[in-house]
Amino acid sequence: MTEHRTETPLHPAAPAVPAAPAAPAAPAVPDVIERLRLARVTPTVREADADTADRMARTLVESGITAFEFTATTPGWEKLVETWSREAPGITLGLGTVTSPEIAERALAAGAHFLVSPFQVPEVRPVADTAGRLLVEGGLTPSELRIAAGRGVAKLFPANIGGTGYLKSLLSVLPGARIMATGGVSVDNAAQWLAAGAFTVSIGSDLAKGDVRANVARLKEGIG
């Protein structure tokens, strides 16, 4: 009778490492637009490094902010978007300063819910459309904003060039346009922009001055 022996492998297989949980599916464009409308304020987190940007974002969220955007000018932004989209699915997360199809593709792969550009980026539109994500393009003239608003939401940038009076004039010829006012919008004047018809406003460095939590509280009190 032949004896069968089972030999122990010299190098046993290492236990499988659990895969990191995948980021939840991004919300549909109409849902993102509605979230931005309800948020009313969509801060821009533009910092010199990823750690500072992460701390700023956490402080904003802890203070009650529900939508914000990182920017492609911050080194390490891709990892930030990946982490936040996975760990904070209730936050509406965007990436700003999207200036090329490559940046757009990387942002969407990382889990960004929407993209923002400071100017018209027709070459990015097919990327957003294919992925079913919102692209907020910047503009200043009625023609630029008409095109951008026709795709969902337009970004008036830099908004402080014409002020709230200019926004009112734009909306008189573009009734119903959803316009995000950006550039020169502050904690103190955000309510004026919303009263003038802004769909949402984006505030950057002004929120980061001094006590961020106190700034957000003052902002919320101002816009009601």
N, CA, C and O of each residue as an XYZ file, in Angstrom:
896
protein
N       0.857     -1.190      0.000
C       0.000      0.000      0.000
C       0.883      1.226      0.000
O       1.806      1.344      0.806
N       0.592      2.140     -0.912
C       1.424      3.342     -1.028
C       0.986      4.393     -0.026
O      -0.202      4.698      0.085
N       1.938      4.944      0.697
C       1.613      5.987      1.692
C       1.666      7.348      1.014
O       2.645      7.688      0.350
N       0.588      8.128      1.191
C       0.522      9.474      0.621
C       0.787     10.483      1.716
O       0.127     10.479      2.755
N       1.745     11.336      1.481
C       2.064     12.373      2.464
C       1.832     13.748      1.855
O       2.116     13.990      0.682
N       1.309     14.637      2.683
C       1.101     16.025      2.253
C       2.261     16.853      2.741
O       2.500     16.972      3.942
N       2.984     17.429      1.789
C       4.142     18.226      2.174
C       3.734     19.660      2.478
O       2.909     20.253      1.784
N       4.331     20.197      3.526
C       4.071     21.593      3.896
C       4.875     22.493      2.988
O       6.088     22.313      2.878
N       4.247     23.458      2.330
C       4.996     24.346      1.436
C       6.031     25.140      2.207
O       5.804     25.537      3.350
N       7.168     25.367      1.570
C       8.236     26.121      2.230
C       7.815     27.553      2.497
O       8.235     28.151      3.487
N       6.985     28.110      1.619
C       6.559     29.496      1.771
C       5.039     29.547      1.717
O       4.461     29.754      0.650
N       4.387     29.361      2.866
C       2.921     29.390      2.871
C       2.409     30.706      2.291
O       3.031     31.756      2.456
N       1.272     30.635      1.613
C       0.693     31.851      1.024
C       0.308     32.829      2.117
O      -0.251     32.437      3.142
N       0.609     34.104      1.899
C       0.255     35.137      2.867
C      -1.256     35.316      2.887
O      -1.914     35.173      1.856
N      -1.807     35.628      4.054
C      -3.251     35.843      4.119
C      -3.664     37.003      3.220
O      -2.926     37.975      3.062
N      -4.837     36.887      2.642
C      -5.319     37.933      1.740
C      -5.530     39.228      2.511
O      -6.066     39.223      3.619
N      -5.110     40.321      1.920
C      -5.310     41.634      2.534
C      -6.652     42.166      2.082
O      -6.907     42.267      0.882
N      -7.520     42.511      3.031
C      -8.841     43.010      2.624
C      -8.702     44.265      1.758
O      -7.908     45.156      2.061
N      -9.464     44.319      0.707
C      -9.417     45.491     -0.164
C     -10.088     46.663      0.522
O     -11.038     46.496      1.286
N      -9.574     47.859      0.235
C     -10.189     49.062      0.794
C     -11.590     49.200      0.239
O     -11.825     48.936     -0.940
N     -12.525     49.613      1.084
C     -13.895     49.740      0.592
C     -13.984     50.744     -0.549
O     -13.361     51.805     -0.507
N     -14.756     50.403     -1.557
C     -14.889     51.291     -2.704
C     -15.739     52.500     -2.331
O     -16.614     52.418     -1.470
N     -15.469     53.613     -2.990
C     -16.256     54.812     -2.755
C     -17.678     54.591     -3.261
O     -17.869     53.947     -4.293
N     -18.676     55.113     -2.553
C     -20.057     54.976     -3.023
C     -20.213     55.612     -4.402
O     -19.444     56.501     -4.768
N     -21.184     55.170     -5.148
C     -21.438     55.743     -6.463
C     -21.767     57.226     -6.327
O     -22.484     57.632     -5.413
N     -21.243     58.016     -7.232
C     -21.487     59.453     -7.188
C     -22.954     59.739     -7.477
O     -23.568     59.050     -8.292
N     -23.526     60.747     -6.820
C     -24.927     61.084     -7.089
C     -25.114     61.603     -8.510
O     -24.181     62.135     -9.113
N     -26.311     61.446     -9.034
C     -26.624     61.903    -10.380
C     -26.587     63.424    -10.459
O     -26.710     64.109     -9.443
N     -26.419     63.943    -11.663
C     -26.291     65.392    -11.852
C     -27.452     66.168    -11.225
O     -27.194     67.142    -10.517
N     -28.722     65.788    -11.448
C     -29.811     66.545    -10.821
C     -29.712     66.557     -9.293
O     -30.048     67.554     -8.654
N     -29.253     65.451     -8.715
C     -29.103     65.382     -7.263
C     -27.996     66.323     -6.783
O     -28.148     66.985     -5.756
N     -26.895     66.384     -7.513
C     -25.798     67.280     -7.136
C     -26.256     68.734     -7.224
O     -25.962     69.538     -6.339
N     -26.973     69.066     -8.289
C     -27.478     70.431     -8.440
C     -28.388     70.796     -7.273
O     -28.301     71.902     -6.740
N     -29.255     69.880     -6.877
C     -30.154     70.145     -5.755
C     -29.373     70.283     -4.446
O     -29.707     71.123     -3.611
N     -28.353     69.476     -4.268
C     -27.526     69.590     -3.058
C     -26.834     70.948     -2.990
O     -26.761     71.559     -1.924
N     -26.331     71.413     -4.122
C     -25.681     72.721     -4.150
C     -26.680     73.832     -3.848
O     -26.352     74.800     -3.162
N     -27.888     73.690     -4.356
C     -28.924     74.689     -4.079
C     -29.227     74.753     -2.586
O     -29.331     75.836     -2.010
N     -29.365     73.596     -1.972
C     -29.678     73.547     -0.546
C     -28.507     74.042      0.309
O     -28.708     74.677      1.344
N     -27.295     73.746     -0.133
C     -26.112     74.170      0.626
C     -25.973     75.683      0.622
O     -25.595     76.272      1.635
N     -26.275     76.322     -0.507
C     -26.206     77.773     -0.699
C     -24.778     78.306     -0.713
O     -24.489     79.286     -1.400
N     -23.891     77.675      0.033
C     -22.474     78.070      0.068
C     -21.629     76.846     -0.254
O     -21.797     75.788      0.352
N     -20.710     76.999     -1.222
C     -19.825     75.908     -1.632
C     -18.387     76.412     -1.519
O     -17.833     76.904     -2.502
N     -17.776     76.299     -0.346
C     -16.421     76.831     -0.164
C     -15.397     76.184     -1.086
O     -15.516     75.017     -1.459
N     -14.399     76.966     -1.439
C     -13.257     76.462     -2.192
C     -12.096     76.283     -1.225
O     -11.647     77.243     -0.599
N     -11.612     75.049     -1.106
C     -10.487     74.747     -0.215
C      -9.229     74.709     -1.069
O      -8.916     73.695     -1.692
N      -8.517     75.824     -1.090
C      -7.290     75.938     -1.883
C      -6.133     76.192     -0.913
O      -5.999     77.284     -0.361
N      -5.305     75.171     -0.715
C      -4.199     75.280      0.237
C      -2.891     74.859     -0.429
O      -2.887     74.279     -1.515
N      -1.774     75.165      0.250
C      -0.458     74.886     -0.322
C      -0.083     73.416     -0.254
O       0.792     72.968     -0.995
N      -0.740     72.645      0.636
C      -0.424     71.220      0.742
C      -1.670     70.455      1.163
O      -2.641     71.041      1.642
N      -1.631     69.148      0.979
C      -2.800     68.308      1.211
C      -3.195     68.253      2.681
O      -4.386     68.244      2.992
N      -2.223     68.217      3.594
C      -2.552     68.141      5.016
C      -3.325     69.372      5.473
O      -4.304     69.261      6.210
N      -2.879     70.539      5.033
C      -3.568     71.770      5.404
C      -4.964     71.802      4.799
O      -5.917     72.235      5.447
N      -5.085     71.342      3.553
C      -6.390     71.301      2.900
C      -7.329     70.344      3.624
O      -8.514     70.637      3.785
N      -6.807     69.207      4.060
C      -7.622     68.235      4.775
C      -8.112     68.803      6.100
O      -9.278     68.632      6.456
N      -7.237     69.469      6.825
C      -7.636     70.065      8.102
C      -8.701     71.137      7.893
O      -9.666     71.225      8.653
N      -8.519     71.944      6.864
C      -9.492     72.994      6.581
C     -10.845     72.378      6.243
O     -11.878     72.838      6.730
N     -10.841     71.343      5.412
C     -12.089     70.688      5.025
C     -12.794     70.098      6.244
O     -14.010     70.220      6.387
N     -12.035     69.468      7.106
C     -12.630     68.862      8.310
C     -13.252     69.925      9.204
O     -14.330     69.722      9.763
N     -12.580     71.042      9.335
C     -13.114     72.125     10.163
C     -14.408     72.667      9.564
O     -15.367     72.939     10.287
N     -14.431     72.823      8.245
C     -15.636     73.314      7.578
C     -16.814     72.363      7.803
O     -17.917     72.792      8.141
N     -16.563     71.075      7.610
C     -17.629     70.089      7.762
C     -18.105     70.018      9.209
O     -19.304     69.930      9.471
N     -17.166     70.058     10.142
C     -17.539     70.051     11.554
C     -18.349     71.284     11.927
O     -19.095     71.271     12.906
N     -18.200     72.356     11.141
C     -18.926     73.599     11.398
C     -20.271     73.646     10.689
O     -21.023     74.610     10.833
N     -20.574     72.595      9.916
C     -21.882     72.519      9.285
C     -21.915     72.696      7.786
O     -22.997     72.718      7.201
N     -20.752     72.825      7.133
C     -20.716     72.939      5.674
C     -20.993     71.564      5.067
O     -20.449     70.560      5.526
N     -21.834     71.520      4.043
C     -22.233     70.232      3.447
C     -21.732     70.027      2.018
O     -21.883     68.942      1.458
N     -21.136     71.065      1.426
C     -20.598     70.948      0.063
C     -19.364     71.833     -0.039
O     -19.354     72.959      0.457
N     -18.331     71.319     -0.680
C     -17.130     72.126     -0.898
C     -16.333     71.520     -2.029
O     -16.631     70.423     -2.502
N     -15.306     72.252     -2.461
C     -14.431     71.737     -3.510
C     -12.970     71.886     -3.116
O     -12.552     72.929     -2.613
N     -12.200     70.832     -3.348
C     -10.744     70.952     -3.312
C     -10.343     71.545     -4.661
O     -11.192     71.722     -5.535
N      -9.064     71.851     -4.838
C      -8.634     72.368     -6.136
C      -7.440     71.566     -6.655
O      -6.659     71.003     -5.888
N      -7.329     71.537     -7.973
C      -6.247     70.801     -8.620
C      -4.902     71.509     -8.475
O      -3.884     70.997     -8.939
N      -4.887     72.676     -7.839
C      -3.624     73.376     -7.583
C      -2.979     72.934     -6.282
O      -1.846     73.322     -5.996
N      -3.673     72.133     -5.489
C      -3.119     71.624     -4.230
C      -2.402     70.304     -4.476
O      -3.034     69.347     -4.922
N      -1.108     70.222     -4.199
C      -0.400     68.950     -4.366
C      -1.068     67.854     -3.518
O      -1.396     68.074     -2.351
N      -1.261     66.690     -4.114
C      -1.900     65.590     -3.395
C      -3.415     65.635     -3.408
O      -4.061     64.937     -2.626
N      -3.997     66.454     -4.291
C      -5.456     66.587     -4.317
C      -6.154     65.269     -4.630
O      -7.255     65.021     -4.137
N      -5.528     64.420     -5.444
C      -6.169     63.180     -5.869
C      -6.465     62.269     -4.680
O      -7.545     61.687     -4.579
N      -5.491     62.158     -3.789
C      -5.677     61.327     -2.595
C      -6.738     61.927     -1.684
O      -7.516     61.198     -1.067
N      -6.772     63.254     -1.597
C      -7.794     63.914     -0.792
C      -9.190     63.568     -1.292
O     -10.075     63.227     -0.506
N      -9.379     63.657     -2.598
C     -10.687     63.364     -3.173
C     -11.054     61.904     -2.943
O     -12.196     61.600     -2.597
N     -10.107     61.007     -3.130
C     -10.362     59.575     -2.907
C     -10.814     59.322     -1.473
O     -11.799     58.622     -1.239
N     -10.092     59.893     -0.521
C     -10.387     59.668      0.898
C     -11.738     60.252      1.283
O     -12.544     59.585      1.931
N     -11.982     61.475      0.891
C     -13.231     62.129      1.270
C     -14.447     61.501      0.590
O     -15.503     61.378      1.210
N     -14.314     61.111     -0.649
C     -15.460     60.509     -1.334
C     -15.816     59.158     -0.722
O     -16.976     58.747     -0.743
N     -14.823     58.476     -0.181
C     -15.050     57.171      0.443
C     -15.560     57.303      1.881
O     -16.465     56.576      2.289
N     -14.985     58.222      2.638
C     -15.273     58.304      4.066
C     -16.387     59.284      4.425
O     -16.920     59.229      5.534
N     -16.741     60.167      3.517
C     -17.793     61.151      3.824
C     -18.784     61.236      2.665
O     -18.897     62.282      2.025
N     -19.501     60.149      2.392
C     -20.411     60.134      1.236
C     -21.541     61.157      1.337
O     -22.150     61.503      0.325
N     -21.826     61.638      2.534
C     -22.896     62.614      2.693
C     -22.498     64.020      2.289
O     -23.351     64.898      2.162
N     -21.201     64.241      2.085
C     -20.705     65.547      1.667
C     -20.671     65.613      0.148
O     -20.230     64.672     -0.512
N     -21.138     66.728     -0.403
C     -21.085     66.920     -1.853
C     -19.713     67.484     -2.189
O     -19.391     68.616     -1.828
N     -18.916     66.693     -2.877
C     -17.485     66.971     -3.050
C     -17.140     67.273     -4.501
O     -17.455     66.494     -5.401
N     -16.499     68.394     -4.714
C     -16.080     68.763     -6.056
C     -14.585     68.968     -6.157
O     -13.876     69.000     -5.151
N     -14.120     69.104     -7.378
C     -12.730     69.494     -7.623
C     -12.743     70.730     -8.499
O     -13.355     70.739     -9.568
N     -12.067     71.773     -8.043
C     -11.991     73.009     -8.794
C     -10.693     73.147     -9.564
O      -9.779     72.336     -9.415
N     -10.619     74.177    -10.383
C      -9.475     74.449    -11.261
C      -9.200     73.262    -12.185
O      -8.053     72.872    -12.403
N     -10.284     72.700    -12.720
C     -10.168     71.617    -13.694
C      -9.976     72.266    -15.057
O     -10.899     72.874    -15.599
N      -8.786     72.134    -15.604
C      -8.437     72.850    -16.836
C      -8.104     71.942    -18.016
O      -7.751     72.431    -19.088
N      -8.213     70.628    -17.832
C      -7.887     69.709    -18.923
C      -8.661     68.411    -18.771
O      -9.109     68.080    -17.672
N      -8.824     67.666    -19.870
C      -9.488     66.365    -19.781
C      -8.761     65.413    -18.833
O      -9.403     64.627    -18.135
N      -7.435     65.476    -18.801
C      -6.676     64.570    -17.929
C      -7.020     64.801    -16.465
O      -7.259     63.849    -15.722
N      -7.045     66.063    -16.049
C      -7.390     66.366    -14.655
C      -8.813     65.912    -14.364
O      -9.091     65.361    -13.299
N      -9.711     66.146    -15.316
C     -11.105     65.748    -15.136
C     -11.227     64.242    -14.950
O     -11.933     63.786    -14.051
N     -10.554     63.473    -15.781
C     -10.614     62.012    -15.691
C     -10.082     61.518    -14.354
O     -10.664     60.625    -13.739
N      -8.979     62.100    -13.907
C      -8.408     61.700    -12.617
C      -9.340     62.059    -11.465
O      -9.497     61.287    -10.519
N      -9.948     63.220    -11.552
C     -10.861     63.648    -10.491
C     -12.077     62.743    -10.396
O     -12.498     62.372     -9.301
N     -12.638     62.390    -11.538
C     -13.816     61.532    -11.545
C     -13.473     60.121    -11.086
O     -14.259     59.479    -10.390
N     -12.299     59.645    -11.478
C     -11.865     58.319    -11.031
C     -11.659     58.298     -9.517
O     -11.855     57.268     -8.872
N     -11.264     59.437     -8.959
C     -11.044     59.529     -7.511
C     -12.350     59.660     -6.743
O     -12.384     59.457     -5.529
N     -13.432     60.001     -7.452
C     -14.731     60.053     -6.791
C     -15.372     61.418     -6.678
O     -16.365     61.566     -5.967
N     -14.838     62.425     -7.357
C     -15.436     63.764     -7.286
C     -16.867     63.748     -7.814
O     -17.156     63.120     -8.832
N     -17.754     64.440     -7.118
C     -19.157     64.494     -7.527
C     -19.388     65.526     -8.616
O     -20.301     65.380     -9.430
N     -18.566     66.573     -8.638
C     -18.700     67.593     -9.673
C     -17.353     68.242     -9.938
O     -16.439     68.173     -9.116
N     -17.249     68.875    -11.104
C     -16.019     69.526    -11.537
C     -16.283     71.014    -11.720
O     -17.381     71.419    -12.103
N     -15.259     71.829    -11.440
C     -15.393     73.273    -11.602
C     -14.165     73.808    -12.328
O     -13.031     73.438    -12.023
N     -14.419     74.691    -13.303
C     -13.325     75.337    -14.021
C     -13.519     76.847    -13.953
O     -14.656     77.319    -13.945
N     -12.423     77.617    -13.904
C     -12.565     79.074    -13.853
C     -12.935     79.696    -15.191
O     -13.254     80.883    -15.258
N     -12.894     78.895    -16.268
C     -13.204     79.408    -17.602
C     -13.834     78.297    -18.433
O     -14.012     77.179    -17.949
N     -14.163     78.597    -19.652
C     -14.776     77.627    -20.545
C     -13.771     76.522    -20.897
O     -12.628     76.804    -21.255
N     -14.203     75.285    -20.791
C     -13.334     74.143    -21.115
C     -14.122     73.147    -21.976
O     -14.497     72.077    -21.496
N     -14.371     73.487    -23.226
C     -15.159     72.588    -24.083
C     -14.542     71.209    -24.233
O     -15.256     70.233    -24.461
N     -13.206     71.115    -24.106
C     -12.545     69.819    -24.237
C     -12.818     68.908    -23.040
O     -12.593     67.700    -23.115
N     -13.298     69.479    -21.944
C     -13.593     68.680    -20.752
C     -15.035     68.177    -20.767
O     -15.357     67.194    -20.099
N     -15.886     68.837    -21.514
C     -17.312     68.494    -21.512
C     -17.585     67.032    -21.846
O     -18.403     66.411    -21.167
N     -16.938     66.450    -22.865
C     -17.205     65.037    -23.164
C     -16.840     64.104    -22.003
O     -17.494     63.081    -21.799
N     -15.806     64.454    -21.249
C     -15.398     63.624    -20.111
C     -16.504     63.617    -19.056
O     -16.885     62.563    -18.549
N     -17.013     64.809    -18.734
C     -18.076     64.917    -17.737
C     -19.354     64.242    -18.223
O     -20.031     63.552    -17.460
N     -19.677     64.445    -19.498
C     -20.903     63.873    -20.043
C     -20.864     62.349    -20.037
O     -21.845     61.699    -19.676
N     -19.734     61.784    -20.435
C     -19.600     60.330    -20.473
C     -19.752     59.725    -19.079
O     -20.347     58.661    -18.911
N     -19.203     60.422    -18.083
C     -19.264     59.928    -16.702
C     -20.580     60.280    -16.015
O     -20.877     59.760    -14.940
N     -21.369     61.158    -16.627
C     -22.619     61.565    -16.000
C     -22.397     62.439    -14.782
O     -23.104     62.305    -13.783
N     -21.415     63.340    -14.853
C     -21.112     64.229    -13.717
C     -21.297     65.688    -14.126
O     -21.205     66.044    -15.301
N     -21.556     66.504    -13.136
C     -21.773     67.929    -13.361
C     -20.453     68.648    -13.606
O     -19.482     68.450    -12.875
N     -20.424     69.487    -14.644
C     -19.285     70.354    -14.924
C     -19.758     71.796    -14.806
O     -20.634     72.230    -15.554
N     -19.177     72.539    -13.866
C     -19.505     73.950    -13.663
C     -18.400     74.768    -14.318
O     -17.285     74.851    -13.803
N     -18.722     75.370    -15.461
C     -17.720     76.144    -16.192
C     -17.828     77.630    -15.852
O     -18.921     78.160    -15.653
N     -16.667     78.291    -15.791
C     -16.627     79.704    -15.481
C     -16.839     80.570    -16.696
O     -16.592     80.160    -17.830
N     -17.303     81.782    -16.435
C     -17.490     82.748    -17.496
C     -17.773     84.113    -16.903
O     -18.071     84.236    -15.715
N     -17.679     85.133    -17.730
C     -17.946     86.494    -17.287
C     -18.991     87.173    -18.162
O     -19.797     87.964    -17.671
N     -18.980     86.867    -19.450
C     -19.902     87.515    -20.373
C     -21.236     86.771    -20.419
O     -21.304     85.598    -20.053
N     -22.295     87.447    -20.867
C     -23.584     86.755    -21.009
C     -23.501     85.525    -21.907
O     -24.142     84.512    -21.631
N     -22.708     85.608    -22.992
C     -22.597     84.465    -23.900
C     -21.956     83.273    -23.216
O     -22.434     82.147    -23.355
N     -20.863     83.510    -22.470
C     -20.176     82.421    -21.770
C     -21.081     81.795    -20.718
O     -21.146     80.572    -20.597
N     -21.770     82.623    -19.969
C     -22.608     82.111    -18.888
C     -23.855     81.414    -19.423
O     -24.365     80.483    -18.800
N     -24.338     81.860    -20.564
C     -25.480     81.185    -21.183
C     -25.111     79.754    -21.551
O     -25.888     78.830    -21.313
N     -23.939     79.570    -22.126
C     -23.496     78.219    -22.500
C     -23.308     77.357    -21.259
O     -23.767     76.216    -21.213
N     -22.633     77.903    -20.255
C     -22.352     77.138    -19.042
C     -23.626     76.797    -18.289
O     -23.794     75.664    -17.838
N     -24.528     77.766    -18.147
C     -25.768     77.526    -17.412
C     -26.653     76.514    -18.133
O     -27.431     75.798    -17.503
N     -26.532     76.461    -19.444
C     -27.300     75.497    -20.212
C     -26.916     74.058    -19.919
O     -27.660     73.130    -20.237
N     -25.759     73.880    -19.316
C     -25.288     72.542    -18.962
C     -25.603     72.195    -17.509
O     -25.290     71.095    -17.054
N     -26.212     73.114    -16.787
C     -26.591     72.832    -15.396
C     -26.363     74.006    -14.477
O     -27.314     74.623    -13.996
N     -25.095     74.320    -14.228
C     -24.728     75.428    -13.344
C     -23.547     76.156    -13.962
O     -22.604     75.528    -14.443
N     -23.600     77.487    -13.951
C     -22.500     78.306    -14.455
C     -21.768     78.948    -13.283
O     -22.330     79.111    -12.200
N     -20.529     79.306    -13.509
C     -19.725     79.974    -12.479
C     -19.395     81.386    -12.956
O     -18.691     81.556    -13.951
N     -19.896     82.388    -12.258
C     -19.561     83.774    -12.568
C     -18.223     84.086    -11.907
O     -18.119     84.144    -10.681
N     -17.200     84.286    -12.738
C     -15.859     84.510    -12.206
C     -15.079     85.453    -13.113
O     -15.093     85.293    -14.334
N     -14.388     86.450    -12.516
C     -14.454     86.849    -11.104
C     -15.678     87.721    -10.841
O     -15.881     88.734    -11.511
N     -16.482     87.328     -9.874
C     -17.769     87.979     -9.637
C     -17.626     89.425     -9.195
O     -18.495     90.252     -9.471
N     -16.534     89.731     -8.510
C     -16.390     91.083     -7.967
C     -16.133     92.134     -9.042
O     -16.185     93.328     -8.746
N     -15.860     91.727    -10.274
C     -15.635     92.692    -11.353
C     -16.880     93.547    -11.580
O     -16.792     94.765    -11.739
N     -18.026     92.898    -11.594
C     -19.262     93.631    -11.841
C     -20.143     93.794    -10.616
O     -21.037     94.640    -10.592
N     -19.883     92.970     -9.586
C     -20.674     93.060     -8.369
C     -22.072     92.481     -8.523
O     -22.414     91.892     -9.548
N     -22.867     92.664     -7.478
C     -24.212     92.091     -7.467
C     -25.106     92.729     -8.531
O     -26.027     92.088     -9.037
N     -24.834     93.996     -8.869
C     -25.624     94.647     -9.911
C     -25.451     93.959    -11.249
O     -26.404     93.824    -12.017
N     -24.231     93.524    -11.526
C     -23.967     92.819    -12.784
C     -24.681     91.476    -12.803
O     -25.222     91.072    -13.832
N     -24.685     90.784    -11.667
C     -25.389     89.500    -11.590
C     -26.875     89.697    -11.877
O     -27.475     88.914    -12.615
N     -27.465     90.732    -11.301
C     -28.883     91.001    -11.553
C     -29.134     91.268    -13.037
O     -30.135     90.822    -13.597
N     -28.208     92.004    -13.669
C     -28.357     92.284    -15.100
C     -28.264     91.004    -15.912
O     -29.018     90.817    -16.867
N     -27.340     90.119    -15.538
C     -27.205     88.844    -16.237
C     -28.488     88.027    -16.131
O     -28.956     87.458    -17.117
N     -29.048     87.976    -14.929
C     -30.240     87.168    -14.721
C     -31.465     87.766    -15.403
O     -32.441     87.061    -15.659
N     -31.416     89.065    -15.699
C     -32.544     89.665    -16.411
C     -32.613     89.170    -17.856
O     -33.689     89.132    -18.453
N     -31.456     88.789    -18.418
C     -31.441     88.260    -19.794
C     -31.258     86.747    -19.818
O     -31.407     86.111    -20.861
N     -30.933     86.178    -18.659
C     -30.796     84.721    -18.529
C     -31.685     84.244    -17.378
O     -31.191     83.653    -16.418
N     -32.985     84.494    -17.470
C     -33.864     84.129    -16.349
C     -33.820     82.635    -16.067
O     -33.871     81.803    -16.974
N     -33.724     82.325    -14.786
C     -33.687     80.920    -14.378
C     -32.319     80.290    -14.413
O     -32.164     79.136    -14.015
N     -31.310     81.022    -14.883
C     -29.954     80.458    -14.932
C     -29.436     80.214    -13.525
O     -29.603     81.040    -12.627
N     -28.807     79.070    -13.355
C     -28.191     78.754    -12.062
C     -26.748     79.247    -12.107
O     -25.923     78.712    -12.848
N     -26.451     80.272    -11.311
C     -25.131     80.889    -11.361
C     -24.467     80.850     -9.990
O     -25.015     81.341     -9.003
N     -23.288     80.260     -9.949
C     -22.451     80.236     -8.753
C     -21.538     81.467     -8.795
O     -20.729     81.613     -9.711
N     -21.670     82.340     -7.810
C     -20.829     83.537     -7.759
C     -19.525     83.202     -7.040
O     -19.538     82.683     -5.923
N     -18.403     83.502     -7.686
C     -17.085     83.167     -7.158
C     -16.098     84.293     -7.459
O     -16.093     84.854     -8.555
N     -15.272     84.611     -6.482
C     -14.260     85.645     -6.678
C     -14.718     86.950     -6.056
O     -15.532     87.669     -6.637
N     -14.201     87.257     -4.882
C     -14.621     88.464     -4.193
C     -15.822     88.267     -3.297
O     -16.274     89.217     -2.656
N     -16.354     87.051     -3.235
C     -17.457     86.763     -2.320
C     -16.866     86.487     -0.943
O     -15.922     85.708     -0.808
N     -17.427     87.128      0.073
C     -16.870     87.024      1.415
C     -17.939     86.610      2.421
O     -19.123     86.513      2.098
N     -17.487     86.369      3.648
C     -18.417     86.043      4.728
C     -19.428     87.173      4.903
O     -20.610     86.923      5.139
N     -18.964     88.405      4.789
C     -19.829     89.560      5.037
C     -20.793     89.873      3.900
O     -21.869     90.417      4.147
N     -20.433     89.538      2.645
C     -21.320     89.912      1.541
C     -22.020     88.739      0.864
O     -22.738     88.931     -0.117
N     -21.818     87.526      1.378
C     -22.442     86.350      0.758
C     -23.957     86.493      0.680
O     -24.564     86.124     -0.325
N     -24.568     87.022      1.730
C     -26.022     87.180      1.744
C     -26.485     88.114      0.631
O     -27.557     87.912      0.061
N     -25.693     89.127      0.320
C     -26.059     90.065     -0.745
C     -26.056     89.368     -2.103
O     -26.921     89.625     -2.940
N     -25.086     88.490     -2.319
C     -25.018     87.751     -3.582
C     -26.201     86.797     -3.721
O     -26.774     86.672     -4.804
N     -26.562     86.137     -2.650
C     -27.700     85.223     -2.698
C     -28.992     86.008     -2.925
O     -29.867     85.569     -3.672
N     -29.109     87.161     -2.284
C     -30.297     87.994     -2.469
C     -30.391     88.514     -3.896
O     -31.484     88.753     -4.409
N     -29.234     88.687     -4.535
C     -29.212     89.178     -5.923
C     -29.562     88.092     -6.928
O     -29.737     88.370     -8.114
N     -29.666     86.843     -6.451
C     -30.078     85.759     -7.331
C     -29.072     84.655     -7.552
O     -29.322     83.746     -8.344
N     -27.928     84.709     -6.864
C     -26.936     83.637     -7.022
C     -27.545     82.312     -6.582
O     -28.225     82.234     -5.559
N     -27.287     81.274     -7.372
C     -27.778     79.927     -7.057
C     -27.045     79.383     -5.837
O     -27.642     78.748     -4.968
N     -25.751     79.640     -5.787
C     -24.898     79.325     -4.650
C     -23.697     80.248     -4.743
O     -23.451     80.845     -5.791
N     -22.950     80.368     -3.660
C     -21.752     81.198     -3.683
C     -20.566     80.368     -3.222
O     -20.707     79.450     -2.413
N     -19.410     80.702     -3.744
C     -18.181     80.024     -3.336
C     -17.274     81.035     -2.651
O     -16.980     82.098     -3.197
N     -16.837     80.686     -1.453
C     -15.946     81.541     -0.676
C     -14.647     80.785     -0.446
O     -14.663     79.604     -0.097
N     -13.547     81.452     -0.637
C     -12.252     80.807     -0.474
C     -11.498     81.306      0.736
O     -11.805     80.932      1.867
N     -10.511     82.152      0.500
C      -9.582     82.568      1.555
C     -10.261     83.303      2.708
O      -9.761     83.264      3.832
N     -11.379     83.968      2.457
C     -12.021     84.740      3.527
C     -12.490     83.852      4.669
O     -12.477     84.269      5.827
N     -12.905     82.627      4.351
C     -13.333     81.706      5.410
C     -12.161     81.227      6.260
O     -12.333     80.858      7.422
N     -10.967     81.238      5.667
C      -9.793     80.696      6.356
C      -9.104     81.718      7.252
O      -8.174     81.373      7.981
N      -9.545     82.955      7.207
C      -8.907     83.989      8.023
C      -9.344     83.883      9.475
O     -10.536     83.961      9.775
N      -8.389     83.707     10.372
C      -8.718     83.665     11.790
C      -9.425     82.392     12.199
O      -8.985     81.295     11.855
N     -10.519     82.529     12.930
C     -11.264     81.402     13.486
C     -12.265     80.904     12.446
O     -13.285     81.546     12.197
N     -11.966     79.767     11.848
C     -12.817     79.240     10.768
C     -14.219     78.931     11.271
O     -15.204     79.252     10.607
N     -14.312     78.311     12.440
C     -15.631     77.964     12.972
C     -16.474     79.211     13.223
O     -17.671     79.233     12.938
N     -15.842     80.228     13.750
C     -16.567     81.482     13.995
C     -16.988     82.121     12.672
O     -18.068     82.703     12.576
N     -16.134     82.012     11.653
C     -16.468     82.569     10.343
C     -17.683     81.868      9.739
O     -18.573     82.509      9.181
N     -17.703     80.533      9.862
C     -18.833     79.778      9.317
C     -20.113     80.128     10.079
O     -21.178     80.275      9.481
N     -20.000     80.258     11.389
C     -21.177     80.614     12.189
C     -21.710     81.984     11.774
O     -22.921     82.165     11.651
N     -20.826     82.937     11.560
C     -21.222     84.288     11.143
C     -21.838     84.240      9.745
O     -22.813     84.936      9.458
N     -21.250     83.402      8.877
C     -21.785     83.243      7.530
C     -23.199     82.699      7.561
O     -24.088     83.227      6.893
N     -23.410     81.642      8.336
C     -24.727     81.027      8.429
C     -25.748     81.990      9.003
O     -26.898     82.025      8.564
N     -25.328     82.761      9.971
C     -26.244     83.748     10.560
C     -26.614     84.808      9.512
O     -27.753     85.272      9.458
N     -25.655     85.172      8.701
C     -25.895     86.207      7.704
C     -26.830     85.789      6.588
O     -27.648     86.583      6.125
N     -26.710     84.527      6.148
C     -27.535     84.083      5.025
C     -28.865     83.496      5.486
O     -29.743     83.218      4.671
N     -29.009     83.309      6.805
C     -30.276     82.835      7.331
C     -30.525     81.354      7.158
O     -31.570     80.851      7.570
